[in-house]
Structures are given as C-alpha cells and as structure tokens.
Amino acid sequence: MGRVLARLGIVFTAAAAVVAGAFLWGTARFVQPGPLAAPTTVIVPRGAGLEEIAALLAREGVIDEPLLFTMAVRFSGGDRSLKAGEYAVPARIDGRHVMGLLQSGKTVVRRLTVVEGLTSPQVLARIAATEGLVGPLPESPGDGRMLPETYHFSYGDTRLDVVARMVRAMDGTLDELWTKRAPGLPFDTVEEALVLASIIEKETARHDERARIAAVFVNRMEKGMRLQSDPTVAYALAGGAGPLDRPLTRADLEIEHPYNTYVIDGLPPGPITNPGRASIAAALNPAPTNDLYFVADGSGGHVFAETLEEHNRNVVRWRQIRRRSREAGGTGAAESPPGSSGSSQDGASASP
C-alpha cells in the first residue's frame, strides 16, 4: 500500500508540475507582445461570445492563439465583462491588455459634422451615408429642427438616435438663446425667431455680418416692409429639397408662393434651412443700425444702406464689379450672387 501511495504521490506531483508549467507558460504567453505589426481597428459585434471574439481577434492578427486567449480570459473571469464596439488596437498589444481594452468599453469616437445652411433632406442624406451608423432613417423633423454642429457617436449607434440628438440640441439652443433676446423685437415666438435665423443663415456665411443682416430684416418688419430675400424665393422654387440649380430671374421674384418674401408680408410660414447657433443669436440680438438694404460687395461680403437712394448707388457699384469680372473672365468672389433685401438677383431695387 505504501508503494502504491508513493507512486500516486509521484504521479500527482508530476501532474501538478505539468499543470503549473502549463499555467506559467500560458501566463507568459498571455502577457507577451502580440503579433499585430501596425495599429488597427477591430469591431466586436453585439452579442458575440468569447470564442467568437477570440476568433475575430485572430483573423485580424491581434492574437495568434485564440484558444489560449479564451482560456486565459475565462480563467480570469473577464469573459463576463467584454463589451461590444469598435476599438483602436495598438501594435504589439499583449493578450492581457486586449482583454482590458475590451473590458473598458473605450470605443472609437466617430464624428459627424453637419454644416450650417443645409435643408433637412440634405442633412438626412448625410446621416444615411455616414459609415458606422445603423438602422433606418426616421421621418424628417422638418427644416429648422436639427442643429448644425459636430456630433460624436460610436460604431453601431442608430440613425434614429443621432437625429433625435440633433433635434434636442436645437430645442435646447432655442430655449437658451430665447431668454437672452433683445427687447422689442417684431416677433413674439421662438418659432418666428427660428424662421428669421434660417433666412440670415442663407444670406451670409460671414460671422461679422449676421447681426447686421438681422437688423435689416428686423427694421423692415418694424416698418411694414417686405423682407424681399432671394433665398426664400430659391427655397420656394426648389421645393425645399436643396439649393436651386440656376440663378434667379426677375420672373421668379413674382411667383405666388407662401415662401416668396417678395410677394408676402412678414416672415414665411417656416424655416428655409437649419440655421446654426450664430444665426439664431443674431436673429434675437440684431445690430443697432437703421439699415434697410444690403447687396453684395464683390468680395464675399455685403454693403449696407439706410436709404433706397444709397442702396441704388451700391447696386450700381455691384453691377460694375460684376461686369469687370465677366470681361476679365473671372469666376471669383465678384461673381457670387448678391445678398438681397429690397433687391432682385442682379441687385436692382425691386421696391422701397
């Protein structure tokens, strides 16, 4: 019996030594630099099990022994806390740090930048084409309802969620800026402010002009003058789908349409684009000027006037600049379409 027990002891000791050796070998392999030669990005799908994740990491060249990775992660208890998502994986990362990365949930941050001045169909088209977002597009919330800015998201976020975030951002911005509005504005609701901001957004891309252009429209509203803004006509002709694919004509300014501010009084019934924060702030805090007119100055900006006589002189100068540019074969800033209030597409005053 003693010999049997001795032999069993030897066997158990040898087995324990083998197990210990295997454990030490596996541990050493688990913490050694991995085979990945250059940084890469790995997407762990939702619902993936440990074996599936290990196989994926092996295919991507992050690890070279998926069975060892599986056993080590399971032994450590880490298999219950691995998170799905898109991960930036550094070169030569070892198995232990791969496990820690997938446990951290620190996924790649993607960015979607929506510029000011797009209609909602244009914004939705960009969201539809954005790589990394999933799911169908929601119905359009309407023009003016999505705030243009840069949005961060992770791979697998839904398009529905991104649109909802944009709508919430616009609502929050409107609520904030409405409380800071100047007194005595010729409109009573935040919805009207949004409409005016959308017109300002389409009239100029220059930050230093927005408040002054806002003043022109506010002054005209206070005097009962029509806004006569070219972008509202373009919006009407394009059906709100996007930019008009041709210059406006004089006949365009006479079309009967609820968005044509050459023929309607006051503001159109809704926004003509999605304005940014700066244009909303300008609509609510116009510059303290008496300007009633503006026209392009040939350099990407506008020249302003308080009287029709002064405005007409500015229009003449604009036409001279444009004519010289055409004669020189230029296609630069002098060929940009003029902004307008009280003007037709070529800058001629339509009415006082």
C-alpha positions as CSV (number, residue, x, y, z in Angstrom):
1,M,0.0,0.0,0.0
2,G,2.9,2.3,0.9
3,R,4.4,1.8,-2.5
4,V,1.1,2.5,-4.3
5,L,0.7,5.7,-2.3
6,A,4.2,6.7,-3.1
7,R,3.7,6.1,-6.8
8,L,0.4,8.0,-6.7
9,G,2.2,10.9,-5.0
10,I,4.8,10.9,-7.7
11,V,2.1,10.9,-10.4
12,F,0.2,13.7,-8.7
13,T,3.3,15.7,-8.2
14,A,4.3,15.3,-11.8
15,A,0.8,16.2,-13.0
16,A,0.8,19.3,-10.7
17,A,4.2,20.2,-12.1
18,V,2.8,19.9,-15.7
19,V,-0.2,21.9,-14.8
20,A,1.9,24.6,-13.1
21,G,4.3,24.6,-16.0
22,A,1.4,25.0,-18.5
23,F,-0.1,27.7,-16.4
24,L,3.2,29.6,-16.2
25,W,3.8,29.1,-19.9
26,G,0.3,30.3,-20.7
27,T,0.6,33.3,-18.4
28,A,3.9,34.2,-20.0
29,R,2.4,33.9,-23.5
30,F,-0.7,35.9,-22.5
31,V,1.5,38.9,-21.4
32,Q,4.0,38.7,-24.3
33,P,3.8,41.3,-27.1
34,G,1.3,40.1,-29.7
35,P,1.7,39.6,-33.4
36,L,0.0,42.8,-34.6
37,A,2.5,44.7,-36.7
38,A,0.6,48.0,-37.0
39,P,-2.3,49.7,-35.2
40,T,-5.7,48.6,-36.5
41,T,-9.4,48.9,-35.7
42,V,-11.5,45.9,-34.6
43,I,-15.2,45.8,-34.4
44,V,-16.6,43.4,-31.8
45,P,-20.3,42.8,-32.7
46,R,-23.1,42.9,-30.2
47,G,-23.9,39.5,-28.7
48,A,-20.6,37.9,-29.6
49,G,-19.3,35.2,-27.3
50,L,-15.8,34.8,-26.0
51,E,-14.9,32.1,-28.6
52,E,-16.2,34.3,-31.4
53,I,-14.3,37.3,-30.2
54,A,-11.1,35.3,-29.9
55,A,-11.5,34.0,-33.5
56,L,-12.2,37.6,-34.7
57,L,-9.0,38.8,-33.0
58,A,-7.0,36.0,-34.6
59,R,-8.4,36.9,-38.0
60,E,-7.4,40.5,-37.5
61,G,-3.9,39.5,-36.5
62,V,-4.2,40.8,-32.9
63,I,-3.6,37.4,-31.3
64,D,-2.2,34.2,-32.7
65,E,-3.5,31.7,-30.2
66,P,-7.3,32.1,-29.8
67,L,-7.6,29.0,-27.6
68,L,-5.0,30.4,-25.2
69,F,-6.7,33.8,-25.2
70,T,-10.1,32.1,-24.5
71,M,-8.8,30.0,-21.6
72,A,-6.9,32.9,-20.0
73,V,-9.8,35.3,-20.2
74,R,-12.2,32.7,-18.9
75,F,-9.8,31.8,-16.1
76,S,-9.5,35.4,-15.0
77,G,-13.3,35.9,-15.1
78,G,-13.0,38.6,-17.8
79,D,-15.3,36.8,-20.2
80,R,-18.3,38.2,-18.4
81,S,-17.3,41.9,-18.9
82,L,-16.2,42.1,-22.5
83,K,-18.0,44.9,-24.4
84,A,-19.0,45.2,-28.0
85,G,-17.9,48.1,-30.1
86,E,-15.2,49.5,-32.3
87,Y,-11.8,49.5,-30.8
88,A,-8.5,51.1,-31.8
89,V,-5.9,48.4,-31.2
90,P,-2.3,49.4,-30.8
91,A,0.5,47.4,-32.4
92,R,2.1,44.5,-30.5
93,I,-0.6,44.6,-27.8
94,D,-0.5,41.6,-25.5
95,G,-3.4,39.4,-24.6
96,R,-3.9,40.8,-21.1
97,H,-4.2,44.4,-22.5
98,V,-6.5,43.2,-25.3
99,M,-8.8,41.8,-22.6
100,G,-8.5,45.1,-20.6
101,L,-9.3,47.1,-23.7
102,L,-12.5,45.1,-24.4
103,Q,-13.5,45.4,-20.8
104,S,-13.0,49.1,-20.7
105,G,-15.6,49.9,-23.4
106,K,-13.4,52.8,-24.6
107,T,-14.6,52.5,-28.2
108,V,-13.5,54.7,-31.2
109,V,-15.2,58.0,-31.2
110,R,-16.6,58.9,-34.6
111,R,-17.6,62.3,-35.7
112,L,-20.4,63.6,-37.9
113,T,-20.2,67.3,-38.8
114,V,-23.3,69.0,-40.1
115,V,-22.6,72.4,-41.6
116,E,-25.0,75.3,-41.3
117,G,-27.4,76.1,-44.1
118,L,-28.5,72.6,-45.2
119,T,-32.1,71.7,-45.6
120,S,-33.3,68.7,-43.6
121,P,-33.4,66.4,-46.7
122,Q,-29.7,67.2,-47.2
123,V,-28.9,66.6,-43.5
124,L,-30.7,63.2,-43.6
125,A,-28.9,62.2,-46.8
126,R,-25.6,62.8,-45.0
127,I,-26.7,60.8,-42.0
128,A,-27.8,58.0,-44.3
129,A,-24.4,57.9,-45.9
130,T,-22.4,58.1,-42.6
131,E,-20.3,54.9,-42.1
132,G,-20.8,53.4,-38.7
133,L,-24.4,54.4,-38.1
134,V,-27.0,51.7,-38.4
135,G,-30.7,51.4,-38.8
136,P,-33.2,53.2,-41.0
137,L,-33.7,57.0,-41.1
138,P,-36.6,58.5,-39.2
139,E,-39.1,60.7,-40.8
140,S,-37.8,64.3,-41.4
141,P,-38.5,66.5,-38.4
142,G,-38.8,69.4,-40.8
143,D,-36.5,72.3,-41.8
144,G,-35.0,74.2,-38.9
145,R,-35.4,71.4,-36.4
146,M,-31.8,70.0,-36.4
147,L,-28.9,72.0,-35.0
148,P,-25.8,72.0,-37.3
149,E,-22.7,71.1,-35.3
150,T,-20.3,68.2,-34.8
151,Y,-21.8,65.1,-33.2
152,H,-19.8,62.3,-31.7
153,F,-21.0,58.7,-32.0
154,S,-19.8,55.1,-31.7
155,Y,-20.0,52.4,-34.3
156,G,-23.4,50.8,-34.2
157,D,-25.3,53.9,-32.9
158,T,-28.6,54.3,-34.8
159,R,-29.5,57.0,-37.2
160,L,-32.7,57.5,-35.3
161,D,-30.7,58.3,-32.1
162,V,-28.5,60.8,-34.0
163,V,-31.4,62.7,-35.5
164,A,-33.1,62.8,-32.0
165,R,-29.9,64.2,-30.5
166,M,-29.8,66.9,-33.2
167,V,-33.5,67.8,-32.5
168,R,-32.8,68.0,-28.8
169,A,-29.7,70.2,-29.4
170,M,-31.8,72.6,-31.5
171,D,-34.6,72.8,-28.9
172,G,-32.0,73.4,-26.1
173,T,-30.3,76.1,-28.1
174,L,-33.5,77.9,-28.9
175,D,-34.6,77.7,-25.3
176,E,-31.3,79.1,-24.1
177,L,-31.0,82.0,-26.6
178,W,-34.6,83.0,-26.4
179,T,-34.1,84.0,-22.8
180,K,-31.3,86.3,-23.9
181,R,-33.2,88.1,-26.7
182,A,-33.2,91.8,-27.1
183,P,-36.4,93.6,-26.0
184,G,-38.9,95.0,-28.5
185,L,-38.4,92.5,-31.4
186,P,-41.2,92.5,-34.0
187,F,-42.0,88.8,-33.4
188,D,-43.4,87.0,-30.4
189,T,-42.4,83.3,-30.6
190,V,-39.3,81.3,-30.7
191,E,-40.6,79.6,-33.9
192,E,-40.6,83.0,-35.7
193,A,-37.1,83.6,-34.5
194,L,-36.1,80.3,-36.0
195,V,-37.6,81.3,-39.3
196,L,-35.7,84.6,-39.3
197,A,-32.5,82.8,-38.3
198,S,-32.8,80.5,-41.3
199,I,-33.0,83.4,-43.7
200,I,-30.0,85.1,-42.1
201,E,-28.1,81.8,-42.4
202,K,-28.7,81.7,-46.2
203,E,-27.9,85.3,-46.7
204,T,-24.4,85.3,-45.3
205,A,-21.7,82.9,-44.2
206,R,-19.7,85.7,-42.5
207,H,-19.9,85.8,-38.7
208,D,-19.3,89.6,-38.6
209,E,-22.3,90.2,-40.8
210,R,-25.1,88.1,-39.3
211,A,-26.2,90.6,-36.6
212,R,-26.3,93.5,-39.2
213,I,-28.3,91.4,-41.7
214,A,-30.6,90.5,-38.9
215,A,-31.1,94.2,-38.2
216,V,-32.0,94.8,-41.9
217,F,-34.9,92.3,-41.7
218,V,-36.0,93.4,-38.2
219,N,-36.0,97.1,-39.3
220,R,-38.0,96.2,-42.4
221,M,-40.5,94.2,-40.3
222,E,-41.0,97.1,-37.9
223,K,-41.7,99.5,-40.9
224,G,-44.1,97.0,-42.5
225,M,-41.7,96.5,-45.5
226,R,-41.5,93.1,-47.2
227,L,-38.3,91.2,-46.5
228,Q,-37.5,90.6,-50.2
229,S,-34.9,87.9,-49.5
230,D,-33.7,86.0,-52.5
231,P,-33.0,82.7,-50.6
232,T,-36.7,82.4,-49.7
233,V,-37.5,82.5,-53.4
234,A,-34.9,79.9,-54.2
235,Y,-36.3,77.7,-51.4
236,A,-39.8,78.0,-52.9
237,L,-38.7,77.1,-56.4
238,A,-36.6,74.1,-55.2
239,G,-39.5,72.8,-53.1
240,G,-37.3,72.8,-50.0
241,A,-35.1,69.9,-51.4
242,G,-31.9,71.8,-51.6
243,P,-30.1,74.6,-53.5
244,L,-31.6,75.9,-56.7
245,D,-29.6,74.7,-59.7
246,R,-29.8,78.1,-61.5
247,P,-29.8,81.8,-60.9
248,L,-33.0,83.6,-60.0
249,T,-34.7,85.7,-62.6
250,R,-37.0,88.7,-62.3
251,A,-40.0,86.5,-63.1
252,D,-39.0,84.2,-60.2
253,L,-39.5,87.1,-57.8
254,E,-43.1,87.4,-58.8
255,I,-44.3,83.8,-58.2
256,E,-47.2,83.4,-55.9
257,H,-45.8,81.2,-53.1
258,P,-46.1,81.4,-49.3
259,Y,-42.3,81.4,-49.0
260,N,-41.7,84.2,-51.6
261,T,-41.0,87.2,-49.4
262,Y,-41.2,89.5,-52.4
263,V,-45.0,88.9,-52.5
264,I,-45.9,88.0,-48.9
265,D,-45.8,90.3,-45.9
266,G,-43.7,89.3,-42.9
267,L,-42.0,86.0,-42.4
268,P,-42.6,82.9,-44.5
269,P,-44.5,80.1,-42.7
270,G,-41.4,78.1,-41.8
271,P,-37.6,77.9,-41.8
272,I,-35.8,77.6,-45.1
273,T,-32.8,75.8,-43.7
274,N,-31.3,74.5,-40.5
275,P,-29.5,77.6,-39.0
276,G,-26.6,77.4,-36.7
277,R,-26.3,78.9,-33.2
278,A,-24.7,82.2,-34.5
279,S,-27.6,82.9,-36.9
280,I,-30.1,82.2,-34.1
281,A,-28.3,84.5,-31.8
282,A,-28.2,87.2,-34.5
283,A,-31.9,87.0,-35.1
284,L,-32.6,87.5,-31.4
285,N,-30.0,90.3,-31.0
286,P,-29.8,92.3,-34.2
287,A,-27.1,95.0,-34.5
288,P,-28.2,98.6,-33.5
289,T,-28.4,100.0,-37.0
290,N,-31.0,101.7,-39.2
291,D,-30.1,99.7,-42.3
292,L,-32.9,98.7,-44.6
293,Y,-31.0,97.3,-47.6
294,F,-27.9,95.3,-48.4
295,V,-26.2,94.0,-51.6
296,A,-23.1,92.0,-52.4
297,D,-19.8,94.0,-52.3
298,G,-17.9,91.7,-54.7
299,S,-15.5,90.3,-52.0
300,G,-17.8,87.8,-50.3
301,G,-19.5,90.3,-48.1
302,H,-22.2,92.9,-48.3
303,V,-22.6,96.6,-48.3
304,F,-25.5,98.1,-46.3
305,A,-27.7,101.2,-46.8
306,E,-30.3,103.0,-44.8
307,T,-32.0,104.6,-47.8
308,L,-33.1,103.5,-51.2
309,E,-31.0,106.1,-52.9
310,E,-27.9,104.9,-51.2
311,H,-28.8,101.3,-51.9
312,N,-29.2,102.0,-55.6
313,R,-25.7,103.5,-55.7
314,N,-24.4,100.4,-54.1
315,V,-26.2,98.3,-56.7
316,V,-24.6,100.3,-59.5
317,R,-21.2,99.6,-58.0
318,W,-22.0,95.9,-57.7
319,R,-23.0,95.8,-61.3
320,Q,-19.7,97.4,-62.3
321,I,-17.7,95.0,-60.3
322,R,-19.6,92.0,-61.8
323,R,-19.2,93.4,-65.3
324,R,-15.5,93.9,-64.9
325,S,-15.1,90.4,-63.6
326,R,-17.0,89.0,-66.5
327,E,-14.9,90.9,-69.0
328,A,-11.8,89.6,-67.4
329,G,-13.2,86.1,-67.5
330,G,-13.1,85.9,-63.7
331,T,-15.1,83.4,-61.6
332,G,-14.1,84.7,-58.2
333,A,-15.9,86.5,-55.4
334,A,-17.2,89.2,-57.7
335,E,-19.3,86.6,-59.4
336,S,-21.0,85.5,-56.2
337,P,-24.8,86.1,-56.2
338,P,-25.7,89.1,-54.1
339,G,-27.4,89.0,-50.9
340,S,-30.6,91.0,-51.1
341,S,-33.1,92.9,-49.2
342,G,-35.1,95.1,-51.5
343,S,-33.2,93.8,-54.5
344,S,-33.6,91.5,-57.4
345,Q,-31.0,88.9,-58.3
346,D,-28.9,91.4,-60.2
347,G,-29.1,93.8,-57.3
348,A,-31.7,96.2,-58.8
349,S,-34.1,97.6,-56.2
350,A,-37.5,96.0,-56.5
351,S,-39.4,98.3,-54.3
352,P,-38.9,100.7,-51.3
